[in-house]
Amino acid sequence: MGCGETLFLGDGGYVTCSLIGCPCPDAVSTLLDDRETDHVVHLKERTFTVRHPLRERVDDVLMHCDIDRRLTEFDSPPNYPGHYRVVMAEDERWIWRRIDGKAT
């Protein structure tokens, strides 16, 4: 949204945009309230989306994250359609945990 210089620390410690007409003045606080620390992958029948953890924004780690590349290399989805928390184990094996409440 381009807030930048219009951000200030509001009541209760919430980062807020002071720009009149800002479409989402609490966007930064909303992002900071997100406690997710792992990748969240939404698998569909033939496509996927990835929500990267905020920590990957530091030092441009996101620019080197290869989860998208790895997922596109599969001939078929690596799991049933749904929402998953995906964690890379030390042996570079992925651990998939379903988080949408449905059984696989």
N, C-alpha and C positions, 0 to 999 in steps of 0.2 A: 504494500500500500504506500510505501515511500515515506513513512512517518519520520524516522531519523531525528531531526532537530526538534520536532514537536513533542517528543516523548518526555514525560516527567513522572516522578514517583508520587502517586496519589495516595489517598487515604488507605490505611491498612497495608501499605507497601506495594500496592498494585501499580505496575507500569501502565501508563495511560497516555493516549494521544490527545493533545490539546487543540488539534486542527478542527475548526468548525466544519461540520459536514463530513468528517472522517467516517467511512462506512463501517468501521469496526474499531472503535477507540480502545477496546480491551484486548486486541489481538495478541500483543506481546505477553500479557499476563496469562491469557489462555494457553499460549504455547508453553510458557514456563510451568504451568500447572500440570502439563502432561508428564506423568511419571513413567511412561514407557521408555525402557532403556534398550530394547532389542528391536530387530526388524520385524515389522508386521507385514505379512504377505497375504494378499487376497487372491486365491487361485480361482480361476473360472475354467470352463471346459477347454478353451484354447488360448486364453490370455491370462495375464496376471498384473497386479499393481503391487508396488512396494512402498511402504512408509518407513523411511530411514529414521533412526534415532537422532535426536538433536545434537548429540555429541559429535556426530560426523560432520557438522558444520564447522567445527574448530579445525584450524589449519588445513582446510579443504580436504579432509579425509573423505568426504562424500564423493569428491571427484575421482577417487581411487577405489571406491567400493565396487566390488565385482559381482555382487549378488544378482544384478540384472543380467549381466553377461552369462553367468552360470545357469540362470533359469532359462534363458533363451537357447542354451545348448541342449536341453532335454528334448527328446523326440515326442514326449508326452508329458503332461503335468506330473511332477514328482510326488503328488499326493492327491487325495480327493478334493473337489472344489470346496472352498470355505476360507475362513480367516484363520491364520496361523501366526504364532510367535515363532520366529526362526532364530536359533542360536547356533553359532559356529563353535563346535567343540575344539579342544586343543589339537586333536588329530585331524582337523579340517573336515570332519564329518558334521553334517547338519542335523540338528535336533529340531523336529517339528512338533509344536504343541498347539493343538486346536483351541481356539479361544472364542469361537462363536456359539459354543454350547451344544453343537451337534456332534453325534458320534460318527466316527469314520468307519 
